Amino acid sequence: MNSPGLFWDACALVPLLIKEVHSEEVQKVWRETGDAYAWEWVLVEVEACLIRRKASPEIWRDWRKMQRKLRLFALQPEDTGSLRLMNRSLGLRAADAGHLFIFNSLIHVFQDLQLISFDQEMVQAAQRLGLPIHSACIHA
């Protein structure tokens, strides 16, 4: 049985490609994920990480395959004011605020959607907003 849909942050996607502390756990979550959602900016973040870490051609191939599973959403120009307003109380880095804003917008459309991120600052901000977080992130 598939898990609820998950909204993926870059710090949860990178360990699927490059060995990190959360790699084993997040690989299990990825295999069990039904629908995978993300903000389109995650493509820039993951690829920047792969470039900086000099990823092998095999890792790039795996990344291209993973992208086919991701359902990507864009930040609309008219959302900028609401995003800025949301972040005034959170104080997140710009990209993290963007991820959380898109996730917060999507939970009103997709039932049972949960955030998966190992960025503790983002997870804490999501908790303050009362947003659903995957259990793998709570004690990470």
Buried (B, 14 or more C-beta within 10 A) or exposed (E): EEBBBBBBBBBBBBBBBBEEEBBEBBEEBBEEBEBBBBBEBBBEBBBEBBEEEEBEEEBBEBBEEBBEEBEBBEBEEEBEEEBEEBBEEBEBEEBBBBBBBBBBBBBEEEEEBBBBBBBEEBBEBBBEEEBBBBEBBEEB
